[in-house]
Structure formats: structure tokens, C-alpha cells
């Protein structure tokens, strides 16, 4: 795996505009998740910038230089997370540093996107939890944000016209992103992707919520932000190809597959090989890859000598196994 860098910024303290409450805590929480995978292995090399008070500020010059450094080089992934005030006006959108006075003296979002567009980093990911940050995910008459280079992904807390809200436990957007990175948005191999983070946030916000995330991407290869323990073992996932030779195949069951004894009205003994395969089938059933046919549960399908088959999702993963992608 190539080098993975993350610049994580949280600003609560502002010299000239109202303070915020939870951005620094959000930044610490995001750093704690991104720097390690679920099994404790190293994930991102993180640089944390926080604005907590007069003696700990993130000034515009420092923020700009850190963003420039993030997107320099040819790393595998460079990720920017920002939590703090955002500002928008006719000249574009801005991320407000601690020394911001008027809003438009912050770091222009267009400049950030321009730096990412020009970067030689393979995958550039911009995550913004600030008001009006969705201007980075739109295409106004600004050449800096109208184009997206290969490998660039932008996910923002709200549209260009919306505010990003805080609760007593942190920013709404970041709280949902933390849930996603913790595993709520993981696929069956345990990978959390930018797309799955967006889907988790978007689905979690109701239609009446006053902020909607914006997602914009131009990627041609799989990008994993974090890996967590998968809900099913790899060998069980790979067994799809041997248990089901094609997508329409129904796997026949009978009482010899069920290890529990005694069974009411059944006097046949379990067969060890069958019970082993049945355990795998039950694991596949728990993650909605396999369903019983003509029975409510896999147990009943076995003792009633019925069968099981792949779901649409199961056939998708079977094809991935057959094609060598898993």
C-alpha cells in the first residue's frame, strides 16, 4: 500500500467571528479513526491542526501551507478534513481560519480544489464540515472548481446555500461520518469507501433535514478510506463460487446438514461434511447473500429437505469471486 496522508483541521476559536463548540473534538475523533484500521494496523499518516484558544490558533497562512504540502508529492491518497466556519459570497466559498475577519479573507475553497486538481497524488479526497461547503461540489462559473482531475473526490456537509449544524455531541455531518468510518458503511470485505460514507450520511438525514451532503467524484479505481473487521470471513465469501456453480443454482438441503440432534420425527444422522457446508451457508444467509427457498429459516429448509439460493447481492459477490476480484 502506498503512502496515505491526512490533514485534519478543527477550529473552534475565532478572533473576530463567533466561536464554535465541537469542531476540535470532531477533528480528534476523525484522526483517531483514520490513523488506524479496525485491527490496529497503520492507515493514514495524520497531521492535526486545531484552533482551541488564543494560544492555539490555525491562521490562514498556516492552513494554506498545510494544504499545499498535503497535495504535494505522489502519494497514494491525500485526504483533507476540515471542521469550522465556512463563508460564501459572489466571489466563491471560503474556509475560515482563526484569524478570519470578513469571511472572504479565509482560504478559498476554489484554491483548495485547484491545488488538488494539479496534484500528482493518485487519489485526493476533500471532506468539509462547514457551512456552504457544497460550493466545492458544484460547478459555478469558477474554473478552479468546474473541473475535477482524475482521482478527486469531494464530500461536503451541506450544499452551497445551506448551513452545517452542530449538536451537543458534535457536527451532524461528522458524527455520521464517524459512524460510517467505524464500520456502519463497510462492505462485506470490511472496506469503507468515500461513496459508502456519502450513502450512509445521505440515508441517515431525513427529507426534512435542513442540510444535505454533496458528493462529487472522478475516480477510476477502488479507494478504501479504512478497513474494519468484515461481517463475514473471506473464506466463506469465496465459497460462493464452489457452493453455487452459477447464479440460478439452488443448493439442495436435507436433515443431514443440520447438526442439532435430536430432530423431531427425523432419525437420520448428520454428515460432517454437510454440516460444515451448512455452517458456511448460514453465515452467507446472515449477510443476505443466500436465502432459503420455501422456508422461513435455513434450519427449516434443512429439516424439510428444501433448498437455498443466492440473492441478487449474493450473485454479485459470486461473480466477484469467480472473476478473481475477491
VOBA-1610 file (N, C-alpha, C; in pm, whole numbers, padded with zeros to 5 digits, always signed):
BEGIN
Unk+00085-00119+00000Unk+00000+00000+00000Unk+00088+00124+00000Unk+00057+00221-00087Unk+00134+00343-00095Unk+00109+00433+00025Unk+00180+00546+00026Unk+00168+00639+00136Unk+00030+00704+00137Unk-00027+00712+00257Unk-00160+00772+00276Unk-00146+00884+00378Unk-00174+01008+00336Unk-00159+01124+00424Unk-00295+01187+00448Unk-00313+01239+00569Unk-00437+01309+00603Unk-00404+01436+00679Unk-00462+01546+00636Unk-00456+01673+00708Unk-00593+01694+00771Unk-00597+01701+00903Unk-00723+01708+00977Unk-00725+01839+01055Unk-00825+01922+01027Unk-00831+02056+01084Unk-00963+02074+01157Unk-00955+02121+01281Unk-01075+02154+01358Unk-01055+02288+01427Unk-01143+02384+01402Unk-01126+02519+01459Unk-01253+02558+01535Unk-01236+02577+01666Unk-01344+02630+01750Unk-01322+02778+01781Unk-01196+02816+01797Unk-01165+02952+01839Unk-01144+03043+01720Unk-01216+03155+01719Unk-01201+03258+01617Unk-01184+03393+01685Unk-01092+03471+01634Unk-01061+03601+01693Unk-01172+03703+01668Unk-01236+03696+01553Unk-01325+03805+01512Unk-01466+03759+01476Unk-01491+03631+01472Unk-01626+03579+01441Unk-01665+03483+01553Unk-01794+03450+01565Unk-01838+03368+01678Unk-01766+03233+01687Unk-01741+03191+01810Unk-01673+03064+01833Unk-01766+02946+01804Unk-01705+02831+01778Unk-01779+02706+01764Unk-01746+02617+01883Unk-01816+02506+01897Unk-01801+02425+02018Unk-01737+02289+01998Unk-01761+02224+01884Unk-01727+02083+01874Unk-01633+02047+01761Unk-01584+02147+01687Unk-01501+02116+01570Unk-01368+02052+01609Unk-01309+02097+01719Unk-01182+02039+01763Unk-01203+01894+01807Unk-01308+01870+01884Unk-01338+01732+01924Unk-01364+01644+01802Unk-01436+01698+01705Unk-01462+01623+01582Unk-01331+01587+01511Unk-01241+01683+01504Unk-01113+01658+01438Unk-01034+01548+01508Unk-01031+01552+01641Unk-00962+01447+01716Unk-01026+01311+01691Unk-01158+01307+01684Unk-01228+01179+01662Unk-01198+01125+01523Unk-01198+01212+01423Unk-01167+01169+01286Unk-01023+01119+01277Unk-00930+01189+01340Unk-00790+01147+01339Unk-00775+01009+01403Unk-00842+00988+01516Unk-00829+00859+01586Unk-00875+00743+01499Unk-00976+00767+01416Unk-01025+00660+01328Unk-00937+00643+01205Unk-00897+00754+01144Unk-00824+00743+01018Unk-00681+00690+01036Unk-00619+00717+01149Unk-00479+00678+01159Unk-00461+00528+01180Unk-00566+00456+01218Unk-00556+00312+01236Unk-00678+00243+01175Unk-00655+00127+01116Unk-00766+00042+01073Unk-00830-00025+01193Unk-00938-00097+01168Unk-01010-00161+01277Unk-00927-00264+01352Unk-00825-00323+01285Unk-00741-00422+01352Unk-00616-00361+01414Unk-00607-00227+01413Unk-00494-00159+01475Unk-00378-00131+01383Unk-00382-00181+01260Unk-00272-00154+01166Unk-00276-00009+01121Unk-00157+00043+01082Unk-00144+00182+01041Unk-00224+00206+00914Unk-00295+00319+00909Unk-00375+00354+00793Unk-00322+00486+00735Unk-00366+00599+00786Unk-00320+00729+00739Unk-00213+00787+00832Unk-00115+00855+00772Unk-00023+00939+00849Unk-00092+01075+00864Unk-00129+01108+00986Unk-00217+01223+01010Unk-00141+01343+01066Unk-00175+01461+01014Unk-00132+01588+01072Unk-00257+01658+01122Unk-00257+01692+01253Unk-00374+01753+01315Unk-00346+01900+01344Unk-00434+01988+01296Unk-00428+02130+01327Unk-00556+02168+01400Unk-00542+02231+01518Unk-00660+02267+01595Unk-00653+02412+01640Unk-00768+02474+01645Unk-00780+02609+01700Unk-00867+02603+01824Unk-00802+02598+01940Unk-00876+02580+02066Unk-00887+02708+02148Unk-00798+02804+02123Unk-00798+02926+02203Unk-00692+03023+02154Unk-00676+03136+02223Unk-00580+03238+02180Unk-00438+03185+02161Unk-00400+03086+02240Unk-00265+03031+02229Unk-00255+02913+02135Unk-00363+02875+02073Unk-00364+02759+01983Unk-00459+02792+01868Unk-00405+02857+01766Unk-00486+02903+01654Unk-00436+02842+01523Unk-00526+02838+01424Unk-00489+02796+01289Unk-00511+02918+01199Unk-00403+02989+01171Unk-00414+03109+01088Unk-00417+03071+00941Unk-00469+03162+00860Unk-00489+03134+00718Unk-00360+03090+00650Unk-00250+03158+00677Unk-00122+03123+00613Unk-00083+02979+00648Unk-00097+02943+00774Unk-00062+02807+00816Unk-00152+02704+00749Unk-00281+02734+00741Unk-00376+02642+00679Unk-00343+02623+00531Unk-00316+02732+00462Unk-00285+02722+00320Unk-00157+02642+00295Unk-00055+02668+00374Unk+00071+02596+00356Unk+00054+02446+00384Unk-00027+02413+00483Unk-00050+02272+00515Unk-00126+02203+00402Unk-00223+02272+00341Unk-00297+02214+00228Unk-00204+02196+00109Unk-00119+02293+00083Unk-00023+02281-00027Unk+00069+02161-00005Unk+00117+02144+00117Unk+00204+02031+00149Unk+00131+01898+00136Unk+00004+01897+00176Unk-00076+01774+00167Unk-00082+01723+00024Unk-00107+01813-00071Unk-00127+01772-00209Unk+00002+01771-00291Unk+00116+01796-00225Unk+00245+01784-00293Unk+00287+01637-00295Unk+00375+01603-00386Unk+00425+01466-00392Unk+00337+01376-00478Unk+00361+01247-00466Unk+00289+01149-00548Unk+00237+01034-00461Unk+00181+01069-00347Unk+00130+00969-00254Unk+00012+00893-00315Unk-00025+00785-00249Unk-00140+00707-00295Unk-00270+00781-00266Unk-00283+00833-00143Unk-00403+00908-00104Unk-00361+01030-00022Unk-00423+01144-00050Unk-00410+01263+00034Unk-00551+01307+00070Unk-00580+01315+00199Unk-00715+01345+00247Unk-00714+01471+00331Unk-00807+01561+00301Unk-00826+01682+00381Unk-00960+01675+00451Unk-00959+01691+00584Unk-01082+01706+00660Unk-01078+01841+00730Unk-01184+01919+00713Unk-01193+02050+00778Unk-01327+02062+00849Unk-01321+02102+00977Unk-01441+02135+01054Unk-01423+02274+01111Unk-01513+02362+01076Unk-01503+02501+01121Unk-01601+02588+01043Unk-01587+02718+01057Unk-01675+02810+00987Unk-01649+02808+00836Unk-01757+02823+00760Unk-01747+02844+00617Unk-01816+02974+00581Unk-01780+03029+00467Unk-01837+03157+00423Unk-01857+03152+00272Unk-01962+03216+00224Unk-01987+03221+00080Unk-02034+03360+00040Unk-01989+03404-00076Unk-02039+03527-00136Unk-02013+03517-00286Unk-02032+03628-00357Unk-02025+03624-00503Unk-01890+03575-00554Unk-01785+03597-00477Unk-01651+03557-00522Unk-01622+03410-00496Unk-01712+03339-00427Unk-01692+03197-00403Unk-01705+03160-00256Unk-01662+03039-00223Unk-01669+02988-00087Unk-01534+02990-00020Unk-01535+02997+00114Unk-01411+03009+00190Unk-01419+02925+00316Unk-01304+02868+00356Unk-01290+02805+00487Unk-01227+02908+00579Unk-01289+02930+00691Unk-01244+03038+00780Unk-01137+02989+00876Unk-01022+03054+00875Unk-00915+03028+00970Unk-00941+03109+01097Unk-00859+03087+01199Unk-00880+03154+01328Unk-00872+03306+01317Unk-00792+03356+01220Unk-00774+03500+01208Unk-00868+03563+01106Unk-00969+03489+01061Unk-01066+03543+00966Unk-01141+03661+01027Unk-01158+03766+00947Unk-01233+03884+00991Unk-01365+03899+00914Unk-01359+03884+00783Unk-01476+03913+00700Unk-01531+03791+00628Unk-01467+03679+00639Unk-01513+03558+00570Unk-01441+03539+00438Unk-01441+03640+00353Unk-01374+03626+00224Unk-01223+03641+00235Unk-01174+03660+00359Unk-01030+03658+00382Unk-00985+03522+00434Unk-01073+03423+00424Unk-01037+03287+00459Unk-00967+03219+00342Unk-00950+03088+00352Unk-00886+03011+00246Unk-00993+02973+00143Unk-00975+03019+00019Unk-01075+02995-00085Unk-01088+02846-00114Unk-01211+02796-00114Unk-01234+02656-00148Unk-01190+02629-00291Unk-01209+02729-00379Unk-01162+02714-00516Unk-01013+02691-00524Unk-00936+02756-00438Unk-00791+02735-00437Unk-00756+02594-00389Unk-00831+02544-00292Unk-00807+02408-00243Unk-00832+02306-00353Unk-00945+02322-00423Unk-00976+02230-00532Unk-00872+02242-00643Unk-00826+02364-00671Unk-00723+02384-00774Unk-00594+02312-00736Unk-00554+02321-00610Unk-00433+02251-00565Unk-00449+02099-00579Unk-00569+02050-00545Unk-00595+01907-00559Unk-00595+01865-00706Unk-00655+01948-00791Unk-00660+01917-00934Unk-00521+01908-00995Unk-00430+01992-00951Unk-00295+01994-01007Unk-00202+01892-00942Unk-00249+01828-00837Unk-00165+01737-00760Unk-00134+01609-00837Unk-00016+01553-00812Unk+00023+01424-00869Unk-00017+01308-00779Unk-00080+01337-00665Unk-00130+01231-00577Unk-00236+01151-00652Unk-00235+01020-00637Unk-00327+00935-00713Unk-00473+00958-00675Unk-00500+00972-00547Unk-00638+00992-00500Unk-00642+01108-00402Unk-00720+01209-00435Unk-00735+01327-00350Unk-00877+01330-00295Unk-00890+01339-00164Unk-01022+01335-00100Unk-01037+01458-00012Unk-01144+01534-00035Unk-01172+01656+00040Unk-01303+01639+00114Unk-01298+01645+00248Unk-01415+01629+00335Unk-01433+01758+00413Unk-01544+01827+00391Unk-01563+01959+00451Unk-01689+01961+00535Unk-01674+01987+00665Unk-01788+02004+00755Unk-01795+02152+00793Unk-01848+02230+00702Unk-01861+02374+00725Unk-01980+02426+00646Unk-02034+02537+00688Unk-02147+02597+00616Unk-02106+02630+00473Unk-02197+02608+00380Unk-02181+02646+00239Unk-02068+02571+00168Unk-02018+02463+00230Unk-01905+02391+00171Unk-01941+02322+00041Unk-02071+02303+00016Unk-02114+02237-00107Unk-02078+02313-00233Unk-02031+02437-00222Unk-01986+02508-00341Unk-01869+02434-00405Unk-01796+02355-00325Unk-01686+02275-00379Unk-01738+02157-00459Unk-01865+02122-00440Unk-01922+02010-00513Unk-02013+02053-00625Unk-02007+02181-00662Unk-02088+02232-00772Unk-01998+02286-00881Unk-02057+02332-00988Unk-01977+02383-01099Unk-02022+02524-01137Unk-01999+02622-01049Unk-02030+02760-01085Unk-01930+02811-01188Unk-01943+02936-01224Unk-01851+02993-01323Unk-01717+03024-01259Unk-01653+02920-01211Unk-01523+02933-01146Unk-01436+02818-01198Unk-01338+02847-01281Unk-01258+02740-01340Unk-01185+02654-01237Unk-01170+02704-01116Unk-01099+02629-01014Unk-01180+02508-00967Unk-01313+02517-00970Unk-01396+02407-00920Unk-01481+02343-01028Unk-01481+02400-01149Unk-01565+02346-01255Unk-01513+02214-01307Unk-01382+02190-01299Unk-01323+02066-01347Unk-01272+01984-01229Unk-01276+01852-01245Unk-01223+01763-01143Unk-01123+01668-01209Unk-01001+01666-01158Unk-00898+01580-01214Unk-00924+01435-01176Unk-00855+01344-01244Unk-00868+01203-01210Unk-00830+01180-01063Unk-00911+01101-00995Unk-00880+01065-00857Unk-00928+01162-00753Unk-01006+01263-00792Unk-01052+01363-00695Unk-01193+01331-00647Unk-01212+01334-00516Unk-01343+01312-00455Unk-01369+01424-00355Unk-01490+01480-00360Unk-01529+01587-00268Unk-01658+01545-00198Unk-01659+01552-00066Unk-01778+01524+00013Unk-01795+01636+00113Unk-01910+01704+00107Unk-01931+01820+00194Unk-02056+01802+00279Unk-02060+01875+00389Unk-02168+01861+00486Unk-02300+01915+00437Unk-02295+02014+00348Unk-02417+02083+00307Unk-02398+02139+00168Unk-02506+02184+00109Unk-02498+02248-00022Unk-02438+02388-00009Unk-02421+02453-00122Unk-02361+02588-00121Unk-02446+02689-00047Unk-02576+02664-00036Unk-02666+02761+00026Unk-02707+02723+00167Unk-02659+02609+00218Unk-02704+02560+00348Unk-02598+02577+00456Unk-02646+02577+00580Unk-02558+02574+00695Unk-02528+02429+00734Unk-02418+02410+00805Unk-02383+02280+00862Unk-02404+02291+01012Unk-02483+02199+01068Unk-02528+02215+01206Unk-02445+02135+01305Unk-02435+02191+01426Unk-02374+02123+01539Unk-02484+02077+01635Unk-02456+01968+01705Unk-02539+01926+01816Unk-02452+01926+01940Unk-02508+01885+02053Unk-02429+01880+02175Unk-02315+01781+02169Unk-02323+01686+02076Unk-02220+01584+02066Unk-02134+01598+01941Unk-02143+01713+01872Unk-02057+01734+01756Unk-02136+01773+01634Unk-02063+01794+01523Unk-02128+01827+01398Unk-02211+01710+01347Unk-02328+01740+01293Unk-02417+01634+01242Unk-02345+01553+01135Unk-02282+01622+01041Unk-02212+01555+00932Unk-02099+01467+00985Unk-02016+01523+01071Unk-01901+01447+01120Unk-01944+01329+01207Unk-02048+01346+01289Unk-02096+01233+01368Unk-02136+01116+01279Unk-02205+01146+01170Unk-02245+01039+01078Unk-02124+00983+01004Unk-02028+01067+00973Unk-01907+01019+00908Unk-01827+00928+01000Unk-01824+00961+01129Unk-01756+00877+01227Unk-01825+00741+01237Unk-01958+00741+01238Unk-02031+00614+01236Unk-01991+00531+01114Unk-01985+00598+00998Unk-01952+00529+00875Unk-01812+00469+00882Unk-01715+00548+00926Unk-01576+00501+00934Unk-01559+00392+01039Unk-01645+00394+01140Unk-01637+00292+01246Unk-01686+00157+01198Unk-01754+00154+01085Unk-01798+00025+01030Unk-01939+00025+00975Unk-02018+00129+01005Unk-02157+00130+00958Unk-02166+00134+00806Unk-02062+00183+00740Unk-02065+00192+00594Unk-01970+00092+00528Unk-01925-00008+00602Unk-01831-00105+00547Unk-01902-00205+00455Unk-01831-00248+00351Unk-01885-00354+00267Unk-01852-00490+00328Unk-01883-00598+00259Unk-01867-00731+00316Unk-01720-00773+00329Unk-01630-00694+00272Unk-01488-00719+00293Unk-01430-00627+00399Unk-01515-00543+00459Unk-01472-00454+00566Unk-01417-00322+00520Unk-01429-00289+00391Unk-01378-00163+00340Unk-01483-00053+00350Unk-01439+00065+00394Unk-01524+00185+00396Unk-01472+00277+00286Unk-01557+00312+00191Unk-01518+00394+00077Unk-01582+00533+00087Unk-01530+00630+00012Unk-01596+00762+00012Unk-01743+00753-00029Unk-01773+00670-00128Unk-01911+00655-00172Unk-02001+00596-00065Unk-01949+00498+00009Unk-02032+00437+00113Unk-02050+00532+00232Unk-01950+00618+00258Unk-01966+00721+00362Unk-02078+00817+00323Unk-02074+00862+00197Unk-02179+00952+00150Unk-02317+00886+00160Unk-02328+00761+00116Unk-02457+00692+00119Unk-02509+00682+00262Unk-02419+00652+00356Unk-02460+00640+00496Unk-02511+00774+00549Unk-02440+00882+00518Unk-02481+01015+00566Unk-02612+01057+00500Unk-02621+01038+00370Unk-02740+01081+00297Unk-02865+01006+00344Unk-02852+00874+00367Unk-02965+00794+00411Unk-03004+00825+00555Unk-02908+00871+00634Unk-02935+00898+00776Unk-03004+01031+00797Unk-02992+01122+00701Unk-03058+01251+00710Unk-03196+01241+00646Unk-03298+01278+00719Unk-03433+01268+00668Unk-03462+01374+00563Unk-03571+01357+00489Unk-03604+01451+00381Unk-03632+01593+00429Unk-03659+01609+00558Unk-03688+01742+00611Unk-03567+01808+00676Unk-03454+01737+00680Unk-03335+01797+00739Unk-03290+01918+00657Unk-03236+02018+00726Unk-03201+02144+00662Unk-03058+02145+00609Unk-02993+02030+00606Unk-02865+02019+00538Unk-02859+01885+00465Unk-02806+01888+00346Unk-02789+01768+00265Unk-02644+01761+00223Unk-02583+01644+00233Unk-02444+01631+00188Unk-02434+01641+00036Unk-02320+01683-00011Unk-02291+01689-00155Unk-02173+01597-00182Unk-02186+01513-00285Unk-02081+01417-00319Unk-02049+01431-00467Unk-01922+01445-00495Unk-01878+01459-00632Unk-01746+01385-00647Unk-01734+01303-00750Unk-01613+01221-00760Unk-01576+01195-00905Unk-01447+01175-00927Unk-01395+01136-01058Unk-01284+01034-01033Unk-01324+00913-01002Unk-01227+00808-00972Unk-01248+00692-01068Unk-01139+00623-01098Unk-01143+00509-01189Unk-01094+00381-01121Unk-01063+00391-00993Unk-01015+00272-00921Unk-01074+00273-00781Unk-01073+00158-00717Unk-01130+00141-00584Unk-01046+00216-00481Unk-01111+00291-00394Unk-01044+00367-00289Unk-01107+00329-00155Unk-01026+00280-00064Unk-01073+00246+00070Unk-01018+00347+00169Unk-01107+00408+00246Unk-01064+00502+00349Unk-01016+00432+00475Unk-01080+00320+00504Unk-01047+00248+00628Unk-01099+00105+00617Unk-01032+00014+00684Unk-01079-00124+00684Unk-01112-00166+00827Unk-01227-00230+00842Unk-01273-00279+00971Unk-01297-00428+00960Unk-01312-00499+01073Unk-01340-00643+01065Unk-01465-00669+00982Unk-01457-00751+00880Unk-01573-00776+00794Unk-01678-00858+00866Unk-01804-00847+00824Unk-01911-00924+00888Unk-01911-01072+00852Unk-01827-01109+00755Unk-01817-01249+00715Unk-01672-01278+00677Unk-01626-01397+00708Unk-01488-01434+00681Unk-01465-01446+00530Unk-01341-01413+00487Unk-01308-01417+00345Unk-01330-01555+00286Unk-01292-01660+00359Unk-01307-01795+00303Unk-01454-01831+00282Unk-01541-01780+00368Unk-01684-01805+00349Unk-01735-01730+00226Unk-01686-01607+00205Unk-01726-01529+00089Unk-01677-01599-00039Unk-01556-01649-00037Unk-01501-01715-00155Unk-01570-01849-00184Unk-01635-01908-00081Unk-01706-02035-00101Unk-01828-02020-00191Unk-01872-01896-00215Unk-01986-01875-00303Unk-01966-01942-00439Unk-01843-01937-00490Unk-01816-01989-00625Unk-01823-02141-00630Unk-01792-02209-00521Unk-01797-02356-00522Unk-01934-02407-00480Unk-02001-02338-00389Unk-02133-02383-00347Unk-02238-02356-00454Unk-02217-02250-00533Unk-02315-02213-00636Unk-02242-02199-00770Unk-02243-02305-00852Unk-02171-02302-00980Unk-02224-02198-01078Unk-02348-02154-01063Unk-02400-02045-01144Unk-02503-01967-01062Unk-02546-01854-01115Unk-02632-01765-01039Unk-02770-01818-01010Unk-02819-01911-01091Unk-02955-01965-01073Unk-02957-02096-00995Unk-02841-02144-00957Unk-02833-02275-00891Unk-02901-02272-00753Unk-02978-02377-00725Unk-03037-02395-00593Unk-02965-02508-00521Unk-02912-02478-00405Unk-02835-02577-00328Unk-02933-02661-00246Unk-02940-02792-00277Unk-03035-02882-00211Unk-02989-02914-00069Unk-03083-02910+00024Unk-03056-02938+00164Unk-03139-03058+00209Unk-03097-03117+00320Unk-03174-03226+00383Unk-03132-03232+00529Unk-03196-03316+00610Unk-03166-03317+00754Unk-03022-03350+00790Unk-02946-03411+00699Unk-02806-03443+00732Unk-02719-03318+00740Unk-02770-03202+00695Unk-02695-03077+00702Unk-02708-03010+00840Unk-02813-03043+00914Unk-02839-02979+01043Unk-02773-03061+01154Unk-02677-03001+01229Unk-02605-03078+01332Unk-02685-03099+01460Unk-02788-03016+01483Unk-02861-03026+01608Unk-02939-03158+01615Unk-02926-03228+01723Unk-02997-03354+01746Unk-03047-03359+01890Unk-03165-03422+01919Unk-03249-03490+01819Unk-03338-03392+01744Unk-03380-03433+01625Unk-03474-03356+01545Unk-03610-03424+01549Unk-03716-03350+01565Unk-03849-03411+01577Unk-03888-03490+01453Unk-03915-03620+01473Unk-03961-03706+01365Unk-03855-03742+01262Unk-03727-03715+01292Unk-03619-03744+01197Unk-03514-03830+01266Unk-03480-03945+01202Unk-03386-04036+01266Unk-03256-04053+01188Unk-03229-03968+01089Unk-03103-03977+01016Unk-02996-03898+01091Unk-02872-03941+01081Unk-02761-03875+01149Unk-02704-03763+01063Unk-02648-03661+01125Unk-02583-03555+01047Unk-02456-03608+00980Unk-02422-03552+00869Unk-02299-03584+00797Unk-02203-03467+00814Unk-02082-03497+00859Unk-01988-03391+00897Unk-01961-03293+00784Unk-01939-03341+00664Unk-01911-03252+00551Unk-02032-03163+00522Unk-02151-03219+00535Unk-02271-03140+00509Unk-02291-03032+00615Unk-02267-03067+00741Unk-02284-02967+00847Unk-02180-02854+00834Unk-02061-02889+00786Unk-01959-02786+00764Unk-02005-02689+00657Unk-02056-02743+00545Unk-02104-02656+00438Unk-02228-02578+00482Unk-02311-02639+00564Unk-02432-02571+00610Unk-02397-02452+00699Unk-02290-02465+00777Unk-02245-02354+00861Unk-02203-02236+00774Unk-02135-02264+00664Unk-02096-02158+00571Unk-02219-02094+00508Unk-02315-02177+00467Unk-02438-02126+00407Unk-02516-02038+00506Unk-02516-02076+00632Unk-02584-01995+00732Unk-02514-01860+00751Unk-02381-01860+00746Unk-02307-01734+00754Unk-02339-01645+00635Unk-02351-01704+00518Unk-02387-01628+00398Unk-02530-01575+00408Unk-02617-01651+00471Unk-02755-01609+00490Unk-02763-01488+00583Unk-02678-01484+00685Unk-02682-01376+00784Unk-02647-01241+00722Unk-02571-01241+00612Unk-02535-01115+00547Unk-02610-01098+00415Unk-02723-01168+00404Unk-02817-01150+00292Unk-02758-01187+00156Unk-02671-01287+00153Unk-02619-01337+00026Unk-02692-01463-00019Unk-02750-01534+00076Unk-02821-01659+00049Unk-02952-01658+00127Unk-03059-01710+00066Unk-03189-01720+00133Unk-03246-01860+00113Unk-03322-01911+00213Unk-03388-02041+00196Unk-03501-02032+00094Unk-03530-02142+00029Unk-03639-02149-00069Unk-03755-02228-00007Unk-03871-02163+00003Unk-03989-02231+00055Unk-03988-02253+00204Unk-03901-02184+00276Unk-03895-02198+00422Unk-03857-02064+00482Unk-03896-02044+00608Unk-03870-01916+00672Unk-03724-01903+00714Unk-03664-02011+00761Unk-03527-02009+00811Unk-03446-02120+00745Unk-03315-02105+00748Unk-03226-02207+00692Unk-03244-02340+00766Unk-03266-02334+00896Unk-03288-02457+00975Unk-03406-02536+00919Unk-03517-02467+00894Unk-03635-02535+00841Unk-03612-02586+00700Unk-03536-02513+00620Unk-03505-02560+00485Unk-03429-02692+00489Unk-03343-02709+00590Unk-03267-02833+00601Unk-03356-02948+00648Unk-03429-02931+00757Unk-03505-03044+00810Unk-03626-03077+00722Unk-03667-02984+00638Unk-03778-03011+00545Unk-03729-03049+00406Unk-03596-03070+00391Unk-03534-03111+00264Unk-03569-03015+00150Unk-03554-02886+00178Unk-03576-02786+00074Unk-03440-02740+00019Unk-03425-02616-00015Unk-03301-02569-00076Unk-03276-02423-00038Unk-03166-02370-00085Unk-03136-02228-00069Unk-03078-02176-00199Unk-03085-02044-00217Unk-03038-01983-00341Unk-02972-01850-00312Unk-02905-01797-00413Unk-02840-01667-00400Unk-02941-01553-00409Unk-02916-01449-00332Unk-02987-01323-00353Unk-02920-01249-00469Unk-02977-01138-00510Unk-02912-01057-00613Unk-02775-01011-00566Unk-02766-00972-00438Unk-02636-00932-00382Unk-02541-01050-00379Unk-02594-01168-00346Unk-02512-01289-00344Unk-02454-01321-00480Unk-02535-01306-00585Unk-02485-01330-00720Unk-02379-01228-00759Unk-02395-01103-00713Unk-02293-01002-00738Unk-02159-01044-00677Unk-02162-01086-00552Unk-02037-01127-00487Unk-01984-01257-00547Unk-02072-01347-00591Unk-02026-01471-00656Unk-01947-01438-00782Unk-01998-01341-00860Unk-01927-01300-00981Unk-01792-01238-00948Unk-01786-01162-00840Unk-01657-01105-00799Unk-01558-01213-00763Unk-01604-01317-00697Unk-01515-01429-00662Unk-01469-01501-00787Unk-01563-01533-00876Unk-01530-01606-00999Unk-01430-01528-01085Unk-01445-01396-01090Unk-01357-01313-01172Unk-01224-01281-01104Unk-01204-01333-00983Unk-01078-01313-00913Unk-01063-01178-00846Unk-01175-01105-00831Unk-01168-00973-00765Unk-01179-00983-00614Unk-01215-01101-00565Unk-01216-01128-00420Unk-01135-01254-00396
//
